[in-house]
Amino acid sequence: MCGGLGLTEPPEVTQWQNLTEIYLMENQLTELSENSWCPELLVLFLNRNCKLRMISPPFFDFMPALEILNLSRTRIKSMPESLFRLSHLKRLFLSHCELLSALPPKIGELQQLEVLDLEGTEITDLPMEVAKLTKLTCLEVSFCSHTNCGTKSAEVNALIPQGTISALSQLEELRIDIHPEDEGWESVVEAIVDDVCSLMRLDTLKLYFPQVELLRKWIGTSKVSRSLSHFKFVVGKHAERIMCYLPEDLEFELEHWDRSLKYVNGVGVPIDIQKMLQHTTAFFLDRHRDVTKVSDFGIENMEQLKCCIIGECDKIQVIIDGNDMYDEADRNEIVLESWGDGKSFLRSLEYLYIYRMKSLRGIYGGLMHQRCLSHLKCLALLTCPRLTTIFTPGLLKNLDSLEELKVEDCALVLSLVTCQDTSIYENTHFLPNMKRISLFSLPELISISNGLRIAPNLERMSISDCPNLKSPSTDGICCNHLTMTKAQSIPNDAGSEQPDPPVVSSTTTANADPSTFKLKREHKVAPQLWKYKFNDLKLASRNFSAASLLGRWGFGCVHGFTNEVFIVAPQLRKFSLKDLKLATRNFSPEALLGEGGSGRVVKGWIKENGTAPVRPGTGLIVAVKTLEPGYMCHKEWQVEVSLLGHLVHPNLVKLIGYCVEGNQRLLIYEFMQRGSLNNHLFKSMRSCPLICAWCP
């Protein structure tokens, strides 16, 4: 068990003998011993040794019993001859081996192989000898792009020879990754679909259908097309994009769902897409050319849909039209308030993400149905320049499960709620489970709820670049547990002066019974005063703790607290603790940059323009500063984030983001390759008169 120790050399050969399992993953190995005698070895993990480029030809001759071998994410260019003599090998993992471009025909000699994983390893083709692996239950393969086949025949350049897949009758899991512009795939895809249709044990399938007609062939001829428990289909002809507006976290979101369908550059509403939707849990409609509403695909076909992502469909004006549930004869007999019609209406949908929709006016139109969107938990609307209507009172009644709302860059939105007469809803509370609201770049927003009482259990509110928005606390946000609110928008100019958060003082009478104490607002009270609940004041002042005490007089005590969120610079990224653990290899001592009284600074690797972790040596190098619990109070930490987030200068180390989970407080800075100024000026001194921003 030597994984993740940063080893540059493997353990001594004498330590390998008599072992049945060896784990050497996530090290810095560059080579392996040539005569490692391991007659009883069953499992060998060498994955994530990013410096391992070559394995000696006889290496596996000394492991005759080996059953599981993992070489994923190494830099090997070829496989040694001895590997193909492993007659007992059952599982071979070669995923994301960037320099491995060909799978040798000798792979067919591993006839006990059950799992062959080449995901992310872009090979030129699959040799026909793979057909000899009749015990394969799982095959994952990725191909590099074939944009020009030249004068060679399509048969010679076939990515997968015809009949290879159909020979693997025991396959339960098949994943084929194809470059969207691969001409080689165009020439063989029809034959591949025929082969896949013959696999009776298939349970999981990932496939790219360049034309909708091929999907029709799959649905019409395959007996297992409706029995798949997992599938990921991409349908439609599309080219590699220079700029993709789909956030990376959405790609991961699609991976979460067991049955995913992406329809790209489509025209009209093909019957085959509608049929496939009946078995789909995640639907991604990308760059559709002429459809005007998503419900045109048939609401009755979306009964199992849990996730829906819609982007860059320039003609769509409304997402759901309630009238699509009825034919023309039915509509004449239905009044607007018809609730008990028994129709099933997108009740299973949990996640709705809409972005870059030029013509979108609203989410819902037509007749309202009581149970429509009743399980929706997350709603995001990004860059919809003509969007005017998000919620109506009728729709709000259905959204009891909604927990998170994000609205960004929608220039015409005046309020989240459109309602002509709010007085009839005076005693009604909407969105009871709403936890988080994020509002960014809404220049015309003047109200959040338009006077309706919403989100009694709101926990977090983030507001940025909404210059006309008045205070949320006077706008129907009747939350009892709000920890982060913002009454004023953040100016675009980070250098402009920011107003200090208002400090509210509450006075308690010394002899008063707290259970009966209330702040009552009489008719003669000045209109600019805010009305608070006693429970809100207890939470805000930490139950009137000593830490919030401002003073003590004969009639009682005065406690102070703030009702304002710390101002986060809009360019800062919010990281999860899980991602930071992966980026720093669980804060490995090998990645330690410095340590002091406040905490440690650890080296990590993240995506260039995101928060996702990447393997060491790739992406963006960052310095992650951890704060020891108790060293700094939460308010001081907030000030540091707010101050450093707005300081941008070539001579100052850049704050990239932050993480706050439970009692964990972390700051993520850019990594300085040559160290801090302190290192150059005071190398021999233990004290640090000058330190860089991320130095503890």
N, C-alpha and C positions, 0 to 999 in steps of 0.2 A: 504494500500500500504506500506508494511513493508519488502519488499524484499531486501536482501543484506545488512542489517544493523548489522549483527553479533549478533543477539538476541540469548540469551541462554534460555530465558523463553518466552512463548507466551504472547500476550497482555491479559489484564484482561478479564474475561468472559463477563463482562458487556459491553465491547466494541464490542463484536461479534454480539450482538442482532441487528436486523433490517438491517443487511448488506446483500447485494446480491452477492458481490464478495470479497474474502479475498486472499491476496497475501503474503505469508510468505516464499517464496523460498529463497535459498542461505543464510540461517542463521545457527546457532549452536544449534538448538532446540534438546533436549534429550527426552522430553516427552510433551504430550498435555493434556489439561484439560479434565476431564471425563464428565463434564456436561455443555458443551458449547451449549447453546440453541440458534439455528440459524434457525428459521422456514422459513425464506425467502431466505436463502443462495442458490445460483445457481452455483457458481464457487469457488473452493478451490484449491490453489496451495501450496503444501508443498515440492516440488521437491528441490533437492540439499541440504537438511538438512542431512549431512553425519553422524551425531551423533544420528539421530532418529532411534531407534531400535524397539520400540514397540508402538502400538496404543491400548488404552484400549478397551475392547470388546464392551461397549455401546456407544463409541464415536460418530458414525454416526447416532445413533437413534435420535439425536437432530437436524438432517439436512434432513428432509423428502423430500425437494424439490431439493436437490443437483443434478445437471446435468453434471458437469465437475469436475473430481478429478485427480490431478496430484501428484503421490507419487514417481516419477522417481528419481533415484540416492539417495535413502535413504538406511538405513541399516536394514529395516524391514525383519524379517524372515518369517512372516505369516501375513495374512490379518484378521482383526477382523470380528466376526460374523455379526456385525451390517452393515458392508459394503454391504453384499449380500441382505439386506433389502431396499436398495436404489432403489425403484421401478421406479424412473424417471431418473436414471443415464444413460447418453448417451455416455460419453467419459471417459475412464479409462486408465491412463498412468502409467505404471509400468516398464519403461525401465531402464536398468542398475542397477537393485536392486541385488547386488552381493550375498546377503545372502538368497534371496528368491529362493527356488529350486522346489517348487510345486505349481501348480494352483489347488485350491480345486474344486471338482465337483459342489459345490454350485454356481460356476460362471454362471451356466446355468439359475439361477433365475433372472439374470439381463437382462430380455428379451427386454428392450428398448435400450440396448447397441448398439451403432453404430461404435464406435472405441475402439479397444482393442490393446494396444501397449505394447509388452513385449520384444522389441528389446534389445539385450544385457543382458537380464535376463535369465540365462541358467536354464531352467526347465527340469525335467526328461521326461515328456510327456504332451500331450494335452488331457485333459479328454474328453470323448465322449459327455458329457453334453454341450460342446461348440456348438454342432449341434443345440441346442435350441435357440441360438442367431441369429435368422433368419433375424434380421434387421441390422446385421453387414455389414458395407461397407468397413471397413479397419481392417485387422488382421496382426499384426507383431509379430513373435514368434521366439525365439532362444532356442536351445537345448544343453544340456551338452553332453559330449562324452559318448557313449555306446560302449566300446571296447571289452566287454566280457559279453555276455548275459547269460552265464552259461547254466543250464539245462532247464530254463524256455522257454516256447514256444515263437515264434516270435510274436504271436497275443497278448500275455500278455504284452510283452515289446514294442509293437508298439508305436512309437512316436506320430503318429496321427492315430487314428482308422479309418478304411476304411469307407467311407461315410460321415465322419464329414465335410470335405471341400465341398463336392458336395451339402450338405444340406444348405450351406450358399449362396443361390442363388443371394443375393444382393451384394455380394462382388465385389468391384471395385479395391481394392488394397490388395495384398497378398505378404508378405515377410516372407520367411522361412530361417533362418540361421542354418547351419549344420556344425558340426566339420568334417573336411575332412576324418578322419579315423573312423567315427561313423558307427559301424556295424548295429546298429538299423535302420539307414536310408537305408542301403542296402536292408533290408528285406521288406521295405514298399514303397520305392520310386516309383515303377511301379504303385502301386495302387493309390498313391498320384497324379501321372501324369494323370491317368484316371479321377480322381475327378476334377482336375484343368481344364481339357479339357471341362468339362460340364458347366463351369462358363461363361455365355454369356455376363455379364456386366463387366468382368474383363478388367481393363485398365493398371494396374501396377503389375508386377510380378517379384519376386526375387526367384530363384530356383537353386539347385545344381543337375546336371545330371552326375552321376558317369560314365556312359557309353554313347557313342555317339548314340547308338541305341535308348535310351530313348528320346533323342532330336528328332530323326526321328519320334518317336511315337507322340510327341507333334506337330511337323510340319504337319504330315500326317493326324491326326484325329481331331485336335482342329480347330474350326471355328474362334476362336479369335486370333490364333497364329500370324496373320499378322496385326491385328488391335490394338495391344498393343502400346500405346504411350510411355510407360516406361517399360524397363525390364533390369534385371541384371542376366545373366546366367553364371554359371561356369560349364564347360564341361570337363570331363576327370578324371581319377583316380589319386589322388595324396595324399601323406602322409604329416603329419605335419612336417615342416622343423625346424631343429635345428637352422640354420642360414639363414636368408632371406636377399638377396641383393637388394630387391626392396625398394627404399626409401619410407618413409611414405607419403611424399607429392604426390607421384604418385598414392597411393591408393585414396587420396582425389581427384586427377585429374580424375580418373575413375568415381568417384561419381558425378562429374559435368555433365557428359553426360547422356542423357536420355535413350539410348539403348546401353547397354554394354555387350560384349561377351568375356569371358576368356576361352581359349582352352589350357589345360595343359597336358603335357606328351603325346602328340598326336603322331600318326604314320600315315604317308600318308596324303592325302587331302580328307577327307570324303565329300561326296556330301551334307550331312546335314549341315556341317559347312559352306559350300559355300552358301547354300540357306539362312542360318541364317545371313550371312554377308550382304546379300542384304538389310536387315532392320536394320543394326547395325551402330551406330555412333562412338563407341569406341571399339577397338579390342586389346586384350592383348594375345599375343602368348608367352606362357611360357614353356620353356624346351621341345620344340618339338624335336623328335628324329632323323628324317631323311630328312625333307624337305630342299632343297638347296637354295630356294629363296621364299620370301613372295608372290611374284606375281603368284606363283603356285596355290594359292587359288582363282585365277581369278580376274584380274583387273576390269572386268566388274561387279563383285560382290561387289566392294568397292566404288561405286559411292556416297554413303551417308557417307562414313567414314570421321570423323573429327579428331579422336585421334587414334594413333597406338603406342603401346608399345611392344617391342620385347626384350626378355631376355633369355640368357642361351640356345640358340638353336645352338648346336655345329656344325651342318652341313651347316648352311646358309652361303653362300659366297657373295651374293648380295641381296639387299632388293628388288629392282625393275628391271626387265628385260623388256626393251621396246619391244622386239620381241614377248612377250606374248600377245600383242594386235592383232596379226595377225596369221592366219593359215599359213601353209607351202606354199600354192599357192600364198598368198598375198605377202609374203616376197620377192619372186623373182622379183616382179614388183616395189619394193620400194627402193629408194635410201636413203642414210644416211641423206641428207638435206631435206627430205620430211616433211614439216611443216603443210600444209593445208589439212590434211586427215580427219578432222572433228571428230576424235576419242576423247571420253571423258576419261581422264586419271588422276585419283586421284586428281581432281580439288578441291574437298571439304576438303582435308586433311589439318589440321591446326597445329597439334601437333605430332611430331615424336620423340620417345625416344627409344634409342637402348643401351643395356648394356650387358657386359660380353658375347661377341660373339667371340668364339675362332677362327672361320674360316672366318670371314667377311673380304672381300677385299675392297669392295666399296659399295656406296649407290645405284648407278644407272649403268646399263649396257645395251647394245643393242641400238636399234634405239631411237633417241631422239624425243620427241613430244613437240610442242610449249607450250601447256597449262598444261603439267604435273607438279604437285606440285605448281601450281600458287597461291594457297591460304595458303601455308605453312607459319606459323608464328614463330614456335619454333622448333629447331632441337638440340638434345643432343646425343652425342656419348661417351660412357663411357666404359673403359676397353675392347678394341678391339685390341688385340696384333698384328694381321696381317693386320689391316686396313692401306691402302696406299693411296687410292683415296677418297676424300670427294667431292670436286666440280670440274667440268670441265666448260669451258666457255659456252658450250651448255646448261648445267644445270643452270648456273648462270643467263642466260637470262630469265629463268622461275621464278626465286625466287624473284620477285619484292615485295612480301609481307613479306619476312622473316625479323623478328625483333630481334630474340635472337638466339645465337649459343653458345653451350657449347661442348668442346672437352676435354676429360680427360683420362689420362693413356692409350694412344695409341702409342706404342713404335716406330712404323715404319713410322709415319707421318712426311714427310719432309716439306710439305706446305699444306695449306688448299685448294689451287687451283693447279690442275695439267694441265699444258698447255705447248706445245712444242714451239709455236711461239706466243709471246705476242705482237709483233709489230702490228699485224693486229687489235688489240683491244686498240690501243694507245689512242683513243679519246672516248672510251666507259666507262661509269660508271656502275658498277654492285651493286646489293643489296642496292637500294636507301632508303629502310625503315629500314635498320639494325640499332638497337639502342644499343645492348649489345653483347659483345664477351667475352667469358671466356675460357682461355686456361690453363690447369693444367697438370703437369707431362707429358710433351712431350719432351723426351730427344733428339730426332733427328730433331726437328723442327728448320729450318733455315730461313724460310720465311713464311709470312702470306698469301700474295696474289700472290706471284711469279711474281711480277711486274705489275699485273693488278690493275686498279683503282677501289676500292670497298668502300662501306659504307660511302658515303659523309655526312650522318646525324648521324654518330655514336656518342653516348653520353657516353658510359662507356666501358672500356676495363680492364679486370682483367687477369694478367699473373703471373703464379707461376711455378717454377721448369721447366723452358725451357732454359737451359744453353747456347744453341747454337743460340738462336734467336737474330737477330740484331734488331735495333731500329724500332718499328712499323711505326714511322713517315717517314721513308725513304723507306717504303715497300708498297706503294700504298694505305695506309689508308688516304684517302683524305677527312677527316671529318672536318666540319666547327664548330661543337658544342661539340667536345670531351672534357669532364671534367676529365676523368681519363684514363691515358695511362701509359704504362710501357715499358721502353726501354731495361731494363735488367731483367733477371730472378731472382727470389728469391732463394737463396741457401737453400738446405735442412737443413743445420746447422744453427739454429736460433742464435747461439752465434757468428758466423763469422761476420766479419766487413762488414757493408752495405755501399755502396757508397752514398754520399749525392745526392739529386736530383739536376740536372743541373738547374741553374738560368739563364734565358735568359734575356738580356737587349735589349730594343728597343729604338731607339733614334728618336724623332720627331723634325723636323725643326720648329722654332718658327713662321715663316711667311708662312710656306707651307700650301697649301690647303689640308686638310685631305682627301677629296674626290678624289684627283688626286695623292696622295702619294702612291707609290708602291715600293716593294722591288724586283728589277729585278736581275736575275742571268745571268751574262754574261759568255761567254765561258771561260774567264780567271779566273773566281772565283774558289777559292780552292774547291776541290771536297768534302771535309768533311763538308762544310757549308750546313746548311739546308735552304730551301726556304720557306718563310711564306707568307700567304695572309694578307692583311691589316685588313680584317674583323676578322681573327683569332687573330691578335695582339690586336685588340680592346676588343674582348671577354676575352682574357687571362689576360689583364691588367685592366679589369673592366672599359672599355672605358677610359683608361688612367687616372684613378681616383687618387686623392691625396694619397690614402692609398698605392698605388703602386709606388709612387714617390721615386726615389733613389737620385736624385740630379738635380740641375738647373744650366745651364751655359748660356753664351751669345748666343750660337747658338740654344739652345732649352732645352728640358728636357729629362731625362733618367728614364724610368720606369722599374721595375723588376717584374718578375712573374716566376712561375715554370710550366714546362710542364710535371711534373712527378707525378704519383699517390702515395699517402702514402702507405707504405709497410705494408700490413696486414698479420699477422702471419697465416699460412694455417690452423691451428687448430681452429681459431676463427669462431664462428657461426654468420651469419647475420640474425637478427631478423626483423620481420615486426612490425610496431607500433600496428597493429590490434592484433597480437598474444600477445604482451606484455600487452595490455589492458585487454585481457582475462585472462592472467596468473596472473595479479595483481588485478583482479576484478575491472577493470577501475581505477587503482591506488587508491584503497579504503583507507580512513584514518585509517581503522582498521588494514591495513597491513603496516603502516608507521613504518620504522626502525629509521630514523633520518632525520633532516632537517637543512640546513645551508644556507649561502649566495649564494652558487652555485646551489642549488636545493635540491631535496628530494631523499631519498633512501627508496624504497618500496619492501616489500617481495612478491615473486611470485613463481609459480610452473610450471615447464616445463617438457617435455619428457627427459628421461635420456640421450639419444644420439641424440636429435633433438632440434627443436625450437618451436614445437607445444605446446600450453598450455594444462595443465591437471588440474583435480580438486584438490583443496587444500587437503593436506595430502598424496598425491601420487607423484610419479615421483621425480624430482630433485628440491630442494629448492634453489632459487637464490635471490640475492639482486640487484634490478634494480635502477641504479643511473640516475636521470634525470638532465639535464643541463638547467638552466634558460637561455632563449634567451638573448644574449648580454653580458653574464658573461664571456664567452671565445670565441675567434674567431674560425672559422672553422679550420684554420691551426693548432692552439694550440690543438684543440680536436683531429686532425689527429695524431699529435705527441704523444699524450697520448695513443691513441689506438695502434699505432705502437710500442711504447716503452713497455707498459704493456703486449701487446700480445706476445712479445718475452721473457718476464721474467717469467721463470718457476722454482719455488723453493718451497720446502715443508714449508718454513717459511714465504712465501708471499702469500697473498690471490690471488686466480687465476681469471684472466679475462676470462670469458667464451665466450662473444660475444659483439656485438654492434648493434645499430640501428640508421640509419640516414634517415629521411623523411622530406622534406621541411626544416623548421627551427628547427626541433626536433633533438636533439642529446642525445642518451642514451647509457650507458654502463651496461653490465650484468656481475656481479661477482658471485663467489660461496658464499653461505651463511655460516657465521660462527656461529655455534650453541651457543657458549658461549660468543659471543660478541667480541669486539675489545680489543686490549691491553690497549687502552685509558680507556675503561670502568673499567678495573681492577686497574689501577694505579691512576686514577684521578676521581673517582666517585663523589666526592664532589666539583669538580672544574668545572666552567662553560667554561673556555678556554680549548683548546685541544692541548697541546704540541706534543702529539703523537697520530696519527690517523691511522686507517686501510685504505687500498687502496680504499674501496668503501664508506668511511665516507666522507660526503661533507665538 
